[in-house]
Amino acid sequence: MKKKAMILLGSTFLLFSAFSCGGNSKAGSTNNVESVGVVNVPQFDADSAYLYVKSQVDFGPRVPNSKEHVACGNYLAKQLETFGARVTNQYADLIAYDGTLLKARNIIGSYKPENKKRIALFAHWDTRPWLIMIRIRKIIILLFWVQMMEQVE
Protein backbone atom coordinates (compact mmCIF):
# COMPACT_ATOMS: atom_id res chain seq x y z
CA MET A 1 0.00 0.00 0.00
CA LYS A 2 2.85 2.37 0.89
CA LYS A 3 4.56 1.58 -2.41
CA LYS A 4 1.39 2.44 -4.38
CA ALA A 5 1.07 5.74 -2.55
CA MET A 6 4.69 6.64 -3.33
CA ILE A 7 4.22 5.75 -7.01
CA LEU A 8 1.06 7.87 -7.16
CA LEU A 9 2.77 10.78 -5.43
CA GLY A 10 5.81 10.54 -7.72
CA SER A 11 3.64 10.34 -10.85
CA THR A 12 1.62 13.37 -9.76
CA PHE A 13 4.83 15.33 -9.14
CA LEU A 14 6.22 14.44 -12.57
CA LEU A 15 2.94 15.34 -14.25
CA PHE A 16 2.80 18.77 -12.61
CA SER A 17 6.51 19.33 -13.28
CA ALA A 18 6.08 18.63 -16.99
CA PHE A 19 3.34 21.24 -17.39
CA SER A 20 4.67 23.86 -15.01
CA CYS A 21 7.84 24.67 -16.93
CA GLY A 22 6.23 27.03 -19.38
CA GLY A 23 6.97 26.39 -22.99
CA ASN A 24 5.29 29.43 -24.43
CA SER A 25 6.83 28.59 -27.82
CA LYS A 26 4.08 29.37 -30.29
CA ALA A 27 5.28 29.88 -33.84
CA GLY A 28 5.47 33.52 -34.79
CA SER A 29 5.20 34.83 -31.24
CA THR A 30 7.28 37.83 -30.31
CA ASN A 31 9.32 37.95 -27.15
CA ASN A 32 8.51 40.86 -24.90
CA VAL A 33 11.68 42.27 -23.45
CA GLU A 34 11.48 44.62 -20.48
CA SER A 35 13.58 47.71 -20.71
CA VAL A 36 16.21 47.83 -18.03
CA GLY A 37 17.10 51.15 -16.47
CA VAL A 38 20.39 52.15 -14.94
CA VAL A 39 20.62 51.55 -11.21
CA ASN A 40 22.96 53.72 -9.20
CA VAL A 41 24.58 51.50 -6.59
CA PRO A 42 26.39 53.15 -3.69
CA GLN A 43 30.08 52.41 -3.29
CA PHE A 44 30.82 49.89 -0.52
CA ASP A 45 32.93 51.33 2.29
CA ALA A 46 34.57 48.68 4.49
CA ASP A 47 35.33 51.17 7.28
CA SER A 48 31.70 52.29 7.49
CA ALA A 49 30.50 48.69 7.44
CA TYR A 50 32.86 47.85 10.31
CA LEU A 51 31.61 50.85 12.31
CA TYR A 52 27.97 49.76 11.85
CA VAL A 53 28.81 46.27 13.10
CA LYS A 54 30.82 47.72 15.98
CA SER A 55 27.92 49.99 16.94
CA GLN A 56 25.62 46.98 17.17
CA VAL A 57 28.10 44.85 19.11
CA ASP A 58 28.84 47.71 21.52
CA PHE A 59 25.34 47.27 22.96
CA GLY A 60 26.57 44.00 24.45
CA PRO A 61 24.50 40.83 24.45
CA ARG A 62 21.11 41.65 22.96
CA VAL A 63 19.10 39.05 24.85
CA PRO A 64 15.32 39.51 24.62
CA ASN A 65 13.83 41.26 27.68
CA SER A 66 17.07 43.19 28.33
CA LYS A 67 17.62 46.94 28.03
CA GLU A 68 20.40 46.20 25.49
CA HIS A 69 17.87 44.37 23.31
CA VAL A 70 15.51 47.36 23.33
CA ALA A 71 18.30 49.91 22.77
CA CYS A 72 19.87 48.00 19.87
CA GLY A 73 16.47 47.43 18.23
CA ASN A 74 15.73 51.15 18.45
CA TYR A 75 19.18 51.93 16.99
CA LEU A 76 18.68 49.58 14.03
CA ALA A 77 15.18 50.90 13.29
CA LYS A 78 16.48 54.50 13.43
CA GLN A 79 19.38 53.63 11.09
CA LEU A 80 17.00 52.11 8.55
CA GLU A 81 14.83 55.24 8.69
CA THR A 82 17.95 57.40 8.27
CA PHE A 83 18.77 55.43 5.11
CA GLY A 84 15.29 56.10 3.72
CA ALA A 85 13.51 52.86 4.55
CA ARG A 86 9.92 52.63 5.68
CA VAL A 87 10.27 50.79 8.99
CA THR A 88 7.75 48.31 10.33
CA ASN A 89 8.20 46.74 13.76
CA GLN A 90 6.65 43.40 14.60
CA TYR A 91 6.46 42.68 18.32
CA ALA A 92 5.72 39.20 19.65
CA ASP A 93 5.58 37.46 23.00
CA LEU A 94 7.24 34.05 22.64
CA ILE A 95 7.42 31.26 25.20
CA ALA A 96 10.92 29.80 25.62
CA TYR A 97 11.56 26.10 26.20
CA ASP A 98 11.71 26.73 29.95
CA GLY A 99 8.47 28.73 30.05
CA THR A 100 10.11 32.18 30.07
CA LEU A 101 8.20 34.87 28.19
CA LEU A 102 10.50 36.46 25.60
CA LYS A 103 9.69 39.88 24.13
CA ALA A 104 10.74 39.46 20.49
CA ARG A 105 10.99 42.11 17.79
CA ASN A 106 11.32 41.91 14.02
CA ILE A 107 12.48 45.10 12.32
CA ILE A 108 11.53 45.39 8.65
CA GLY A 109 12.96 48.09 6.43
CA SER A 110 11.17 48.49 3.08
CA TYR A 111 12.61 50.37 0.13
CA LYS A 112 10.33 51.18 -2.80
CA PRO A 113 7.48 48.85 -1.78
CA GLU A 114 5.62 49.82 -4.96
CA ASN A 115 8.15 47.91 -7.09
CA LYS A 116 7.05 44.44 -8.16
CA LYS A 117 10.56 42.97 -8.12
CA ARG A 118 12.50 43.49 -4.92
CA ILE A 119 15.09 41.68 -2.86
CA ALA A 120 14.45 40.30 0.63
CA LEU A 121 17.34 40.19 3.08
CA PHE A 122 16.96 38.75 6.57
CA ALA A 123 19.36 38.79 9.52
CA HIS A 124 19.29 37.97 13.21
CA TRP A 125 20.24 40.97 15.32
CA ASP A 126 19.48 39.68 18.79
CA THR A 127 21.34 37.27 21.03
CA ARG A 128 20.08 33.85 22.05
CA PRO A 129 19.51 33.61 25.81
CA TRP A 130 20.10 29.85 25.97
CA LEU A 131 23.84 29.84 25.44
CA ILE A 132 24.27 32.16 28.40
CA MET A 133 22.04 29.99 30.57
CA ILE A 134 23.85 26.81 29.50
CA ARG A 135 27.22 28.35 30.41
CA ILE A 136 25.90 29.48 33.80
CA ARG A 137 24.55 25.99 34.49
CA LYS A 138 27.88 24.42 33.51
CA ILE A 139 29.72 26.77 35.86
CA ILE A 140 27.33 25.99 38.72
CA ILE A 141 27.72 22.24 38.13
CA LEU A 142 31.51 22.61 37.99
CA LEU A 143 31.54 24.59 41.24
CA PHE A 144 29.29 21.98 42.86
CA TRP A 145 31.67 19.17 41.87
CA VAL A 146 34.71 21.11 43.07
CA GLN A 147 33.01 21.66 46.41
CA MET A 148 32.07 17.96 46.61
CA MET A 149 35.63 16.89 45.81
CA GLU A 150 37.04 19.19 48.50
CA GLN A 151 34.72 17.62 51.05
CA VAL A 152 35.84 14.11 50.02
CA GLU A 153 39.53 14.99 50.50
C-alpha positions in Angstrom: 0.0 0.0 0.0 2.9 2.4 0.9 4.6 1.6 -2.4 1.4 2.4 -4.4 1.1 5.7 -2.5 4.7 6.6 -3.3 4.2 5.7 -7.0 1.1 7.9 -7.2 2.8 10.8 -5.4 5.8 10.5 -7.7 3.6 10.3 -10.9 1.6 13.4 -9.8 4.8 15.3 -9.1 6.2 14.4 -12.6 2.9 15.3 -14.3 2.8 18.8 -12.6 6.5 19.3 -13.3 6.1 18.6 -17.0 3.3 21.2 -17.4 4.7 23.9 -15.0 7.8 24.7 -16.9 6.2 27.0 -19.4 7.0 26.4 -23.0 5.3 29.4 -24.4 6.8 28.6 -27.8 4.1 29.4 -30.3 5.3 29.9 -33.8 5.5 33.5 -34.8 5.2 34.8 -31.2 7.3 37.8 -30.3 9.3 37.9 -27.1 8.5 40.9 -24.9 11.7 42.3 -23.4 11.5 44.6 -20.5 13.6 47.7 -20.7 16.2 47.8 -18.0 17.1 51.1 -16.5 20.4 52.2 -14.9 20.6 51.5 -11.2 23.0 53.7 -9.2 24.6 51.5 -6.6 26.4 53.1 -3.7 30.1 52.4 -3.3 30.8 49.9 -0.5 32.9 51.3 2.3 34.6 48.7 4.5 35.3 51.2 7.3 31.7 52.3 7.5 30.5 48.7 7.4 32.9 47.9 10.3 31.6 50.8 12.3 28.0 49.8 11.8 28.8 46.3 13.1 30.8 47.7 16.0 27.9 50.0 16.9 25.6 47.0 17.2 28.1 44.8 19.1 28.8 47.7 21.5 25.3 47.3 23.0 26.6 44.0 24.5 24.5 40.8 24.4 21.1 41.6 23.0 19.1 39.0 24.9 15.3 39.5 24.6 13.8 41.3 27.7 17.1 43.2 28.3 17.6 46.9 28.0 20.4 46.2 25.5 17.9 44.4 23.3 15.5 47.4 23.3 18.3 49.9 22.8 19.9 48.0 19.9 16.5 47.4 18.2 15.7 51.2 18.4 19.2 51.9 17.0 18.7 49.6 14.0 15.2 50.9 13.3 16.5 54.5 13.4 19.4 53.6 11.1 17.0 52.1 8.6 14.8 55.2 8.7 18.0 57.4 8.3 18.8 55.4 5.1 15.3 56.1 3.7 13.5 52.9 4.5 9.9 52.6 5.7 10.3 50.8 9.0 7.8 48.3 10.3 8.2 46.7 13.8 6.7 43.4 14.6 6.5 42.7 18.3 5.7 39.2 19.6 5.6 37.5 23.0 7.2 34.1 22.6 7.4 31.3 25.2 10.9 29.8 25.6 11.6 26.1 26.2 11.7 26.7 30.0 8.5 28.7 30.1 10.1 32.2 30.1 8.2 34.9 28.2 10.5 36.5 25.6 9.7 39.9 24.1 10.7 39.5 20.5 11.0 42.1 17.8 11.3 41.9 14.0 12.5 45.1 12.3 11.5 45.4 8.7 13.0 48.1 6.4 11.2 48.5 3.1 12.6 50.4 0.1 10.3 51.2 -2.8 7.5 48.9 -1.8 5.6 49.8 -5.0 8.2 47.9 -7.1 7.0 44.4 -8.2 10.6 43.0 -8.1 12.5 43.5 -4.9 15.1 41.7 -2.9 14.4 40.3 0.6 17.3 40.2 3.1 17.0 38.7 6.6 19.4 38.8 9.5 19.3 38.0 13.2 20.2 41.0 15.3 19.5 39.7 18.8 21.3 37.3 21.0 20.1 33.8 22.0 19.5 33.6 25.8 20.1 29.9 26.0 23.8 29.8 25.4 24.3 32.2 28.4 22.0 30.0 30.6 23.9 26.8 29.5 27.2 28.3 30.4 25.9 29.5 33.8 24.5 26.0 34.5 27.9 24.4 33.5 29.7 26.8 35.9 27.3 26.0 38.7 27.7 22.2 38.1 31.5 22.6 38.0 31.5 24.6 41.2 29.3 22.0 42.9 31.7 19.2 41.9 34.7 21.1 43.1 33.0 21.7 46.4 32.1 18.0 46.6 35.6 16.9 45.8 37.0 19.2 48.5 34.7 17.6 51.0 35.8 14.1 50.0 39.5 15.0 50.5 
